Amino acid sequence: MFGRRGSSSSGVRTVRPADVPGLQDAPAPDEDDSRAEAPVPQPPVQSEPEKAAVAAPPPAATSPAPGQAQETVQPAPAPRKKNSEYYETKAQIFNALVEAIDLSQLARLDAEDARDEIRDVVNDIIALKNVVMSISEQEDLLEDICNDVLGYGPLEPLLARDDIADIMVNGAHTVYIETEGKVEQTAVSFRDNAQLMNICQRIVSQVGRRVDESSPICDARLPDGSRVNVIAPPLSIDGPALTIRKFKRDKLTLDQLVRFGSITPEGSTILQIIGRSRCNVLISGGTGSGKTTLLNCLTAFIDHTERVITCEDSAELQLQQPHVVRLETRPPNLEGEGEITMRDLVKNCLRMRPERIIVGEVRGPEAFDLLQAMNTGHDGSMGTLHANSPREALSRLESMITMGGFSLPSRTLREMIVSSIDVVVQAARLRDGSRRITHVTEVMGMEGDVITTQDVFLYDMVGEDANGRIIGRHRSTGIGRPRFWERARYFGEEARLAQALDASEMPEYVAD
């Protein structure tokens, strides 16, 4: 039973390996002994600061200070590749650890104290079993076992790095990461697919979901909001496939997007005015283009007196307003019942007196309910969807409504879209890995059966430098008074809007 290390007032006694009968001469289990990765009772989920404190990478891999260019981050040294002998030794020590501790008492300690106690017991086990290993190997073993018991195993060092955008696990021995827009393979590996599956189950169980052979596909999230997708055998042939879209600990702001070159200061001002003046906004872009990040940035300009309700498949948005209600969908249970869809959430939140409705991602018939909400007094509502251009985004919106079984004429649907959507903001991930806001486009009206749009702000690609980085410039299209001018005027923002549009037409912003 564990108590705080060095504390005599805790009233509990630490169980040492010597207390376990026959530990010193216990036979070594086989490498595939199922006890080596036996599921253990879950300790309380570590908060992000605790996780960073106990699994922080070397100083060279720390995240940049706010405003510092992301390119200054140096990757952490690659971990050593572990062989079968290492995993066999780890299995022996792990089994002895499970027998030597009281997991129910361990769960009552905070993360740092629990990690210290585990390290003490493991050191004693290594000494009693006369395991021969170097100091660095022993440190690796201690860290691995602590991560297995308290965290997410081999993923912990990657989750602690703030310069990683995505973690992609393709089976037990293949792990890729994305940093600075580039994908690279790491030396991180799991003992086998059983260990990887155990960690996947640990992740999804924290949000009340499950993944197994009967339910092999699961969307979940980490405590910090990072998006998680798991697809398990038999659908994933070479072992479980785990994908994590990491969120930065420090939420990005429009000012930081300006520093990274995603938008100019004048473009940032235009987006601020759009967010503040209660325009209905659709954020469009491809996978990994930064739609959710941009949505987070725009919501920062919602007035703190407004009641905001968010609807998401997995709760990712990080709104800073005090009056926010967060809703999340629910998958069906084992009997196939109890599913709560995005459309159910959007319809229900209309009865919750929202002033703004934020839909994390529009991908189905909930598009119809969102448009109706935008049309019935919920100005300033926002959502994201996958599309490669503003016009394609409007077309996809119409397709989603049609696929939902609504037998409405195309013209009626388009009239509803025109009366609901004010602005489409297009985000793109360019071929060099950089992310740019490429269009700020207004929905103007209809000419016949065609929706007309007007670009207010554009990104023009000029060429590329010697290192393959794309060179481009943001510019205004010369529109003096956009359609949302009257909204900006109502909120006292017309002077700032005019100044930003005029400044964007200066020669340095005009493409060659």
DRENTI-153117 format. One record per residue (C-alpha): residue number from 1; z, y, x. Coordinates in steps of 0.1 Angstrom, whole numbers. Layout:
BEGIN
+-----+-------+-------+-------+
! seq !    up ! north !  east !
+-----+-------+-------+-------+
! NUM !     Z !     Y !     X !
...
+-----+-------+-------+-------+
//
This chain:
BEGIN
+-----+-------+-------+-------+
! seq !    up ! north !  east !
+-----+-------+-------+-------+
!   1 !     0 !     0 !     0 !
!   2 !   -10 !    33 !    14 !
!   3 !    10 !    65 !    18 !
!   4 !     2 !    97 !    35 !
!   5 !     0 !    91 !    73 !
!   6 !    31 !   102 !    91 !
!   7 !    50 !   111 !    59 !
!   8 !    83 !    94 !    53 !
!   9 !    89 !   111 !    20 !
!  10 !    60 !    96 !     1 !
!  11 !    80 !    66 !    -9 !
!  12 !    52 !    41 !    -3 !
!  13 !    47 !    18 !    27 !
!  14 !    14 !    13 !    46 !
!  15 !     3 !   -23 !    47 !
!  16 !    -9 !   -33 !    81 !
!  17 !   -31 !   -62 !    90 !
!  18 !    -1 !   -81 !   104 !
!  19 !    12 !   -83 !    69 !
!  20 !   -18 !  -104 !    58 !
!  21 !   -10 !  -141 !    65 !
!  22 !   -34 !  -158 !    90 !
!  23 !   -53 !  -126 !    97 !
!  24 !   -53 !  -130 !   135 !
!  25 !   -68 !  -165 !   134 !
!  26 !   -89 !  -161 !   102 !
!  27 !  -124 !  -176 !   107 !
!  28 !  -152 !  -152 !   107 !
!  29 !  -172 !  -152 !    75 !
!  30 !  -210 !  -157 !    74 !
!  31 !  -231 !  -126 !    76 !
!  32 !  -242 !  -131 !    40 !
!  33 !  -207 !  -136 !    27 !
!  34 !  -207 !  -119 !    -6 !
!  35 !  -172 !  -105 !     0 !
!  36 !  -186 !   -83 !    28 !
!  37 !  -198 !   -59 !     2 !
!  38 !  -176 !   -68 !   -28 !
!  39 !  -174 !   -40 !   -53 !
!  40 !  -142 !   -21 !   -49 !
!  41 !  -124 !     0 !   -75 !
!  42 !  -137 !    35 !   -74 !
!  43 !  -115 !    62 !   -59 !
!  44 !  -118 !    97 !   -73 !
!  45 !  -152 !   113 !   -66 !
!  46 !  -151 !   135 !   -35 !
!  47 !  -159 !   171 !   -41 !
!  48 !  -187 !   185 !   -20 !
!  49 !  -164 !   204 !     4 !
!  50 !  -144 !   172 !    11 !
!  51 !  -176 !   152 !    16 !
!  52 !  -189 !   178 !    40 !
!  53 !  -156 !   178 !    59 !
!  54 !  -155 !   141 !    64 !
!  55 !  -191 !   133 !    69 !
!  56 !  -204 !   165 !    86 !
!  57 !  -233 !   160 !   110 !
!  58 !  -232 !   174 !   146 !
!  59 !  -233 !   212 !   149 !
!  60 !  -270 !   212 !   156 !
!  61 !  -277 !   199 !   120 !
!  62 !  -256 !   224 !   101 !
!  63 !  -272 !   245 !    74 !
!  64 !  -285 !   280 !    82 !
!  65 !  -264 !   310 !    73 !
!  66 !  -276 !   329 !    42 !
!  67 !  -307 !   348 !    50 !
!  68 !  -314 !   329 !    82 !
!  69 !  -349 !   313 !    84 !
!  70 !  -348 !   276 !    75 !
!  71 !  -369 !   268 !   105 !
!  72 !  -339 !   274 !   128 !
!  73 !  -322 !   242 !   116 !
!  74 !  -323 !   215 !   142 !
!  75 !  -323 !   179 !   129 !
!  76 !  -293 !   156 !   137 !
!  77 !  -297 !   129 !   163 !
!  78 !  -311 !    97 !   149 !
!  79 !  -285 !    70 !   144 !
!  80 !  -287 !    39 !   165 !
!  81 !  -305 !     9 !   149 !
!  82 !  -279 !   -18 !   140 !
!  83 !  -285 !   -55 !   146 !
!  84 !  -273 !   -86 !   128 !
!  85 !  -243 !   -90 !   152 !
!  86 !  -231 !   -56 !   142 !
!  87 !  -232 !   -64 !   105 !
!  88 !  -215 !   -97 !   111 !
!  89 !  -186 !   -80 !   129 !
!  90 !  -185 !   -53 !   102 !
!  91 !  -183 !   -80 !    75 !
!  92 !  -154 !   -97 !    92 !
!  93 !  -134 !   -65 !    95 !
!  94 !  -143 !   -53 !    60 !
!  95 !  -131 !   -86 !    45 !
!  96 !   -98 !   -83 !    65 !
!  97 !   -95 !   -46 !    53 !
!  98 !   -99 !   -56 !    16 !
!  99 !   -71 !   -82 !    20 !
! 100 !   -48 !   -58 !    39 !
! 101 !   -48 !   -28 !    15 !
! 102 !   -39 !   -20 !   -20 !
! 103 !   -70 !    -3 !   -35 !
! 104 !   -51 !    11 !   -65 !
! 105 !   -28 !    30 !   -41 !
! 106 !   -57 !    41 !   -20 !
! 107 !   -74 !    57 !   -50 !
! 108 !   -43 !    80 !   -55 !
! 109 !   -48 !    96 !   -21 !
! 110 !   -72 !   125 !   -15 !
! 111 !  -103 !   118 !     4 !
! 112 !   -92 !   129 !    38 !
! 113 !   -59 !   110 !    38 !
! 114 !   -75 !    79 !    25 !
! 115 !  -101 !    81 !    53 !
! 116 !   -73 !    85 !    79 !
! 117 !   -54 !    55 !    65 !
! 118 !   -85 !    33 !    65 !
! 119 !   -93 !    42 !   101 !
! 120 !   -57 !    33 !   111 !
! 121 !   -59 !    -1 !    95 !
! 122 !   -94 !    -8 !   109 !
! 123 !   -82 !     1 !   144 !
! 124 !   -54 !   -24 !   140 !
! 125 !   -77 !   -51 !   128 !
! 126 !  -100 !   -46 !   157 !
! 127 !   -71 !   -49 !   181 !
! 128 !   -57 !   -80 !   164 !
! 129 !   -91 !   -98 !   163 !
! 130 !   -99 !   -89 !   199 !
! 131 !  -133 !   -74 !   189 !
! 132 !  -151 !   -63 !   221 !
! 133 !  -170 !   -30 !   216 !
! 134 !  -175 !     3 !   232 !
! 135 !  -158 !    35 !   220 !
! 136 !  -190 !    48 !   205 !
! 137 !  -197 !    15 !   187 !
! 138 !  -161 !    15 !   174 !
! 139 !  -165 !    50 !   160 !
! 140 !  -198 !    40 !   143 !
! 141 !  -180 !    10 !   128 !
! 142 !  -151 !    31 !   116 !
! 143 !  -174 !    57 !   100 !
! 144 !  -195 !    31 !    83 !
! 145 !  -165 !    13 !    68 !
! 146 !  -150 !    46 !    56 !
! 147 !  -183 !    56 !    40 !
! 148 !  -186 !    22 !    23 !
! 149 !  -152 !    24 !     8 !
! 150 !  -150 !    61 !    -1 !
! 151 !  -186 !    73 !    -3 !
! 152 !  -222 !    61 !    -4 !
! 153 !  -224 !    40 !    27 !
! 154 !  -253 !    48 !    51 !
! 155 !  -264 !    77 !    29 !
! 156 !  -233 !    98 !    37 !
! 157 !  -247 !   114 !    69 !
! 158 !  -279 !   123 !    51 !
! 159 !  -261 !   137 !    21 !
! 160 !  -240 !   159 !    44 !
! 161 !  -271 !   176 !    59 !
! 162 !  -281 !   207 !    41 !
! 163 !  -316 !   209 !    56 !
! 164 !  -328 !   177 !    38 !
! 165 !  -346 !   182 !     5 !
! 166 !  -353 !   146 !    -5 !
! 167 !  -340 !   112 !     5 !
! 168 !  -363 !    83 !    -3 !
! 169 !  -350 !    47 !     2 !
! 170 !  -377 !    20 !    -1 !
! 171 !  -356 !   -11 !     2 !
! 172 !  -327 !   -18 !    26 !
! 173 !  -344 !   -11 !    59 !
! 174 !  -368 !    18 !    51 !
! 175 !  -354 !    53 !    45 !
! 176 !  -375 !    85 !    46 !
! 177 !  -363 !   121 !    43 !
! 178 !  -381 !   154 !    37 !
! 179 !  -372 !   184 !    59 !
! 180 !  -391 !   217 !    60 !
! 181 !  -417 !   203 !    37 !
! 182 !  -425 !   173 !    60 !
! 183 !  -417 !   136 !    54 !
! 184 !  -403 !   115 !    82 !
! 185 !  -388 !    81 !    86 !
! 186 !  -352 !    78 !    98 !
! 187 !  -333 !    50 !   116 !
! 188 !  -308 !    47 !    87 !
! 189 !  -307 !    12 !    71 !
! 190 !  -285 !    -9 !    49 !
! 191 !  -272 !   -43 !    57 !
! 192 !  -293 !   -59 !    29 !
! 193 !  -306 !   -51 !    -6 !
! 194 !  -273 !   -63 !   -21 !
! 195 !  -255 !   -34 !    -3 !
! 196 !  -281 !    -9 !   -14 !
! 197 !  -279 !   -21 !   -50 !
! 198 !  -241 !   -19 !   -49 !
! 199 !  -244 !    18 !   -38 !
! 200 !  -270 !    25 !   -65 !
! 201 !  -246 !    11 !   -91 !
! 202 !  -218 !    32 !   -77 !
! 203 !  -239 !    64 !   -81 !
! 204 !  -251 !    58 !  -116 !
! 205 !  -218 !    46 !  -129 !
! 206 !  -202 !    80 !  -122 !
! 207 !  -222 !    95 !  -150 !
! 208 !  -218 !    66 !  -174 !
! 209 !  -251 !    49 !  -167 !
! 210 !  -261 !    15 !  -154 !
! 211 !  -288 !    -2 !  -134 !
! 212 !  -294 !   -39 !  -133 !
! 213 !  -321 !   -65 !  -140 !
! 214 !  -318 !   -58 !  -178 !
! 215 !  -320 !   -20 !  -173 !
! 216 !  -339 !   -16 !  -140 !
! 217 !  -348 !    21 !  -143 !
! 218 !  -322 !    48 !  -143 !
! 219 !  -320 !    86 !  -139 !
! 220 !  -286 !   100 !  -128 !
! 221 !  -271 !   127 !  -107 !
! 222 !  -246 !   132 !   -79 !
! 223 !  -214 !   153 !   -85 !
! 224 !  -232 !   183 !   -69 !
! 225 !  -261 !   181 !   -94 !
! 226 !  -286 !   164 !   -70 !
! 227 !  -311 !   144 !   -90 !
! 228 !  -311 !   106 !   -86 !
! 229 !  -337 !    80 !   -97 !
! 230 !  -332 !    43 !   -92 !
! 231 !  -357 !    15 !   -99 !
! 232 !  -344 !   -20 !   -92 !
! 233 !  -359 !   -55 !   -90 !
! 234 !  -378 !   -71 !  -106 !
! 235 !  -398 !   -39 !  -111 !
! 236 !  -393 !   -28 !   -75 !
! 237 !  -407 !   -58 !   -55 !
! 238 !  -394 !   -50 !   -21 !
! 239 !  -358 !   -42 !   -31 !
! 240 !  -342 !   -13 !   -49 !
! 241 !  -360 !    21 !   -46 !
! 242 !  -336 !    51 !   -46 !
! 243 !  -348 !    87 !   -46 !
! 244 !  -325 !   116 !   -43 !
! 245 !  -336 !   152 !   -48 !
! 246 !  -308 !   171 !   -30 !
! 247 !  -294 !   204 !   -40 !
! 248 !  -283 !   229 !   -15 !
! 249 !  -246 !   237 !   -15 !
! 250 !  -253 !   274 !   -16 !
! 251 !  -275 !   280 !   -46 !
! 252 !  -307 !   298 !   -37 !
! 253 !  -313 !   333 !   -50 !
! 254 !  -344 !   354 !   -54 !
! 255 !  -334 !   374 !   -23 !
! 256 !  -334 !   342 !    -3 !
! 257 !  -368 !   333 !   -17 !
! 258 !  -380 !   367 !    -5 !
! 259 !  -367 !   359 !    30 !
! 260 !  -385 !   325 !    30 !
! 261 !  -418 !   342 !    20 !
! 262 !  -420 !   325 !   -15 !
! 263 !  -424 !   359 !   -31 !
! 264 !  -424 !   396 !   -20 !
! 265 !  -396 !   421 !   -28 !
! 266 !  -418 !   437 !   -54 !
! 267 !  -426 !   403 !   -70 !
! 268 !  -389 !   395 !   -70 !
! 269 !  -383 !   428 !   -89 !
! 270 !  -409 !   418 !  -115 !
! 271 !  -392 !   384 !  -120 !
! 272 !  -358 !   401 !  -122 !
! 273 !  -371 !   424 !  -150 !
! 274 !  -387 !   394 !  -168 !
! 275 !  -354 !   375 !  -167 !
! 276 !  -333 !   405 !  -178 !
! 277 !  -356 !   418 !  -206 !
! 278 !  -354 !   385 !  -225 !
! 279 !  -390 !   374 !  -221 !
! 280 !  -397 !   338 !  -231 !
! 281 !  -406 !   321 !  -198 !
! 282 !  -424 !   289 !  -190 !
! 283 !  -421 !   278 !  -153 !
! 284 !  -450 !   256 !  -143 !
! 285 !  -457 !   237 !  -111 !
! 286 !  -462 !   203 !   -95 !
! 287 !  -436 !   178 !   -83 !
! 288 !  -414 !   193 !   -56 !
! 289 !  -428 !   228 !   -61 !
! 290 !  -394 !   244 !   -67 !
! 291 !  -395 !   248 !  -105 !
! 292 !  -358 !   240 !  -110 !
! 293 !  -348 !   263 !   -81 !
! 294 !  -369 !   291 !   -96 !
! 295 !  -354 !   285 !  -131 !
! 296 !  -319 !   288 !  -115 !
! 297 !  -329 !   321 !   -98 !
! 298 !  -342 !   336 !  -131 !
! 299 !  -311 !   326 !  -150 !
! 300 !  -290 !   347 !  -126 !
! 301 !  -302 !   378 !  -144 !
! 302 !  -291 !   367 !  -178 !
! 303 !  -264 !   391 !  -191 !
! 304 !  -229 !   376 !  -188 !
! 305 !  -221 !   384 !  -225 !
! 306 !  -249 !   361 !  -237 !
! 307 !  -242 !   325 !  -249 !
! 308 !  -265 !   301 !  -230 !
! 309 !  -271 !   264 !  -239 !
! 310 !  -289 !   241 !  -214 !
! 311 !  -306 !   208 !  -224 !
! 312 !  -314 !   184 !  -195 !
! 313 !  -321 !   148 !  -188 !
! 314 !  -297 !   149 !  -159 !
! 315 !  -276 !   181 !  -156 !
! 316 !  -290 !   199 !  -125 !
! 317 !  -289 !   236 !  -135 !
! 318 !  -262 !   257 !  -119 !
! 319 !  -258 !   287 !  -141 !
! 320 !  -232 !   312 !  -130 !
! 321 !  -226 !   329 !  -164 !
! 322 !  -192 !   324 !  -180 !
! 323 !  -205 !   314 !  -215 !
! 324 !  -226 !   283 !  -208 !
! 325 !  -227 !   250 !  -227 !
! 326 !  -244 !   221 !  -208 !
! 327 !  -260 !   193 !  -228 !
! 328 !  -274 !   160 !  -213 !
! 329 !  -294 !   132 !  -228 !
! 330 !  -281 !    97 !  -231 !
! 331 !  -300 !    64 !  -226 !
! 332 !  -297 !    35 !  -251 !
! 333 !  -269 !    10 !  -246 !
! 334 !  -273 !   -28 !  -240 !
! 335 !  -282 !   -33 !  -277 !
! 336 !  -309 !    -6 !  -275 !
! 337 !  -289 !    18 !  -296 !
! 338 !  -272 !    51 !  -292 !
! 339 !  -300 !    69 !  -274 !
! 340 !  -299 !   107 !  -275 !
! 341 !  -332 !   123 !  -267 !
! 342 !  -341 !   157 !  -254 !
! 343 !  -355 !   166 !  -289 !
! 344 !  -321 !   156 !  -304 !
! 345 !  -304 !   180 !  -280 !
! 346 !  -328 !   209 !  -287 !
! 347 !  -326 !   205 !  -324 !
! 348 !  -288 !   203 !  -323 !
! 349 !  -283 !   234 !  -300 !
! 350 !  -301 !   255 !  -327 !
! 351 !  -269 !   249 !  -348 !
! 352 !  -247 !   261 !  -319 !
! 353 !  -254 !   298 !  -322 !
! 354 !  -273 !   301 !  -289 !
! 355 !  -287 !   334 !  -276 !
! 356 !  -308 !   317 !  -250 !
! 357 !  -319 !   280 !  -248 !
! 358 !  -327 !   266 !  -213 !
! 359 !  -346 !   233 !  -212 !
! 360 !  -345 !   217 !  -178 !
! 361 !  -379 !   200 !  -182 !
! 362 !  -403 !   199 !  -212 !
! 363 !  -421 !   166 !  -212 !
! 364 !  -424 !   155 !  -248 !
! 365 !  -421 !   164 !  -285 !
! 366 !  -391 !   187 !  -278 !
! 367 !  -418 !   213 !  -269 !
! 368 !  -424 !   219 !  -306 !
! 369 !  -386 !   225 !  -312 !
! 370 !  -384 !   248 !  -281 !
! 371 !  -414 !   269 !  -294 !
! 372 !  -397 !   272 !  -328 !
! 373 !  -365 !   283 !  -312 !
! 374 !  -384 !   310 !  -292 !
! 375 !  -399 !   321 !  -325 !
! 376 !  -367 !   324 !  -344 !
! 377 !  -346 !   349 !  -326 !
! 378 !  -337 !   331 !  -294 !
! 379 !  -356 !   355 !  -271 !
! 380 !  -352 !   349 !  -234 !
! 381 !  -354 !   311 !  -237 !
! 382 !  -368 !   293 !  -207 !
! 383 !  -382 !   259 !  -197 !
! 384 !  -402 !   241 !  -170 !
! 385 !  -431 !   217 !  -171 !
! 386 !  -455 !   200 !  -148 !
! 387 !  -489 !   217 !  -145 !
! 388 !  -512 !   230 !  -118 !
! 389 !  -520 !   264 !  -133 !
! 390 !  -508 !   287 !  -161 !
! 391 !  -537 !   279 !  -183 !
! 392 !  -532 !   241 !  -178 !
! 393 !  -495 !   246 !  -186 !
! 394 !  -504 !   260 !  -221 !
! 395 !  -528 !   232 !  -226 !
! 396 !  -502 !   206 !  -217 !
! 397 !  -477 !   222 !  -241 !
! 398 !  -502 !   217 !  -269 !
! 399 !  -508 !   181 !  -258 !
! 400 !  -471 !   173 !  -258 !
! 401 !  -468 !   186 !  -294 !
! 402 !  -497 !   165 !  -305 !
! 403 !  -484 !   134 !  -288 !
! 404 !  -451 !   139 !  -306 !
! 405 !  -469 !   130 !  -339 !
! 406 !  -473 !   165 !  -353 !
! 407 !  -506 !   166 !  -373 !
! 408 !  -511 !   204 !  -370 !
! 409 !  -545 !   220 !  -365 !
! 410 !  -552 !   231 !  -329 !
! 411 !  -555 !   267 !  -339 !
! 412 !  -521 !   266 !  -356 !
! 413 !  -505 !   251 !  -324 !
! 414 !  -522 !   277 !  -302 !
! 415 !  -510 !   306 !  -325 !
! 416 !  -475 !   292 !  -322 !
! 417 !  -478 !   291 !  -284 !
! 418 !  -491 !   327 !  -283 !
! 419 !  -463 !   340 !  -305 !
! 420 !  -436 !   321 !  -285 !
! 421 !  -445 !   322 !  -248 !
! 422 !  -445 !   356 !  -231 !
! 423 !  -448 !   348 !  -194 !
! 424 !  -459 !   317 !  -174 !
! 425 !  -446 !   317 !  -138 !
! 426 !  -465 !   292 !  -115 !
! 427 !  -449 !   277 !   -85 !
! 428 !  -468 !   256 !   -59 !
! 429 !  -461 !   235 !   -29 !
! 430 !  -489 !   242 !    -4 !
! 431 !  -504 !   217 !    20 !
! 432 !  -483 !   229 !    49 !
! 433 !  -451 !   221 !    30 !
! 434 !  -443 !   257 !    21 !
! 435 !  -435 !   267 !   -15 !
! 436 !  -449 !   299 !   -30 !
! 437 !  -449 !   316 !   -64 !
! 438 !  -486 !   319 !   -70 !
! 439 !  -490 !   334 !  -105 !
! 440 !  -470 !   356 !  -128 !
! 441 !  -492 !   354 !  -159 !
! 442 !  -489 !   369 !  -194 !
! 443 !  -499 !   352 !  -226 !
! 444 !  -519 !   379 !  -244 !
! 445 !  -532 !   365 !  -277 !
! 446 !  -562 !   347 !  -290 !
! 447 !  -599 !   353 !  -291 !
! 448 !  -613 !   329 !  -316 !
! 449 !  -597 !   296 !  -309 !
! 450 !  -590 !   303 !  -272 !
! 451 !  -557 !   316 !  -258 !
! 452 !  -562 !   346 !  -236 !
! 453 !  -540 !   352 !  -205 !
! 454 !  -536 !   380 !  -180 !
! 455 !  -525 !   377 !  -144 !
! 456 !  -499 !   403 !  -134 !
! 457 !  -491 !   391 !   -99 !
! 458 !  -510 !   366 !   -76 !
! 459 !  -508 !   349 !   -43 !
! 460 !  -540 !   349 !   -23 !
! 461 !  -545 !   324 !     6 !
! 462 !  -562 !   341 !    35 !
! 463 !  -563 !   313 !    61 !
! 464 !  -540 !   294 !    84 !
! 465 !  -525 !   300 !   119 !
! 466 !  -527 !   279 !   150 !
! 467 !  -499 !   257 !   139 !
! 468 !  -515 !   249 !   105 !
! 469 !  -492 !   272 !    85 !
! 470 !  -510 !   288 !    56 !
! 471 !  -514 !   326 !    57 !
! 472 !  -514 !   345 !    24 !
! 473 !  -505 !   376 !     6 !
! 474 !  -489 !   384 !   -28 !
! 475 !  -505 !   413 !   -47 !
! 476 !  -505 !   430 !   -81 !
! 477 !  -538 !   426 !  -100 !
! 478 !  -537 !   463 !  -109 !
! 479 !  -523 !   460 !  -144 !
! 480 !  -505 !   493 !  -150 !
! 481 !  -487 !   483 !  -182 !
! 482 !  -482 !   446 !  -188 !
! 483 !  -476 !   432 !  -223 !
! 484 !  -439 !   429 !  -217 !
! 485 !  -437 !   467 !  -208 !
! 486 !  -421 !   475 !  -242 !
! 487 !  -394 !   448 !  -236 !
! 488 !  -387 !   463 !  -201 !
! 489 !  -385 !   498 !  -217 !
! 490 !  -360 !   486 !  -243 !
! 491 !  -337 !   474 !  -215 !
! 492 !  -343 !   505 !  -194 !
! 493 !  -363 !   488 !  -167 !
! 494 !  -397 !   504 !  -172 !
! 495 !  -393 !   527 !  -141 !
! 496 !  -385 !   498 !  -118 !
! 497 !  -413 !   478 !  -133 !
! 498 !  -439 !   506 !  -127 !
! 499 !  -426 !   511 !   -91 !
! 500 !  -429 !   474 !   -83 !
! 501 !  -464 !   471 !   -97 !
! 502 !  -475 !   503 !   -78 !
! 503 !  -460 !   491 !   -45 !
! 504 !  -477 !   457 !   -48 !
! 505 !  -511 !   475 !   -49 !
! 506 !  -505 !   490 !   -14 !
! 507 !  -531 !   480 !    12 !
! 508 !  -507 !   456 !    31 !
! 509 !  -506 !   434 !    -1 !
! 510 !  -543 !   434 !    -8 !
! 511 !  -560 !   402 !     3 !
! 512 !  -589 !   406 !    28 !
+-----+-------+-------+-------+
//
